[in-house]
Amino acid sequence: MRQGLYKVNFHTVHGTGCGVVYVTDGKMRGGNSAFAFIGTYVGEGDSIKVKISTPALQRRSVLQAAVRARQNHADAGRP
């Protein structure tokens, strides 16, 4: 597999989704708005064997940071 950034589509029991992964030296790292994709791969003939995990991101902390940033921006505009 060539090193680089790839778009991925996936299907699970919970539905379908997509994201991106960066592939290099047998490792895969990436994600989307809900999950981080962390894994490994090996080439086997004309196919690729992938082992990947998808820990959920901490949505609450991301949302809290976004709210704080928005509030700071609003406060900066006040006289």
Backbone hydrogen bonds, N-H to C=O, Kabsch-Sander energy under -0.5 kcal/mol:
donor,donor_aa,acceptor,acceptor_aa,energy
4,G,23,V,-2.1
6,Y,21,V,-3.2
8,V,19,G,-2.6
10,F,17,G,-2.4
12,T,15,G,-3.2
15,G,12,T,-1.2
17,G,10,F,-2.1
19,G,8,V,-1.9
20,V,31,G,-2.0
21,V,6,Y,-2.5
22,Y,29,R,-3.8
23,V,4,G,-3.0
23,V,21,V,-0.5
24,T,27,K,-2.2
27,K,24,T,-2.3
28,M,39,G,-2.8
29,R,22,Y,-1.9
30,G,37,F,-2.1
31,G,20,V,-2.3
32,N,35,F,-2.3
36,A,55,P,-1.9
37,F,30,G,-2.8
38,I,36,A,-0.6
38,I,53,S,-2.2
39,G,28,M,-2.5
40,T,51,K,-2.6
41,Y,26,G,-1.6
42,V,49,K,-2.0
44,E,47,S,-3.0
47,S,44,E,-2.0
49,K,42,V,-2.9
50,V,48,I,-0.6
51,K,40,T,-2.6
53,S,38,I,-2.8
57,L,34,A,-2.2
59,R,57,L,-1.7
62,V,58,Q,-1.8
63,L,59,R,-2.9
64,Q,60,R,-2.8
65,A,61,S,-2.0
66,A,62,V,-2.0
67,V,63,L,-2.4
68,R,64,Q,-2.5
69,A,65,A,-2.3
70,R,66,A,-2.2
71,Q,67,V,-2.5
72,N,68,R,-2.8
73,H,69,A,-2.1
74,A,70,R,-2.3
75,D,71,Q,-2.8
76,A,72,N,-1.8
77,G,73,H,-0.8
77,G,74,A,-0.8
78,R,75,D,-1.3
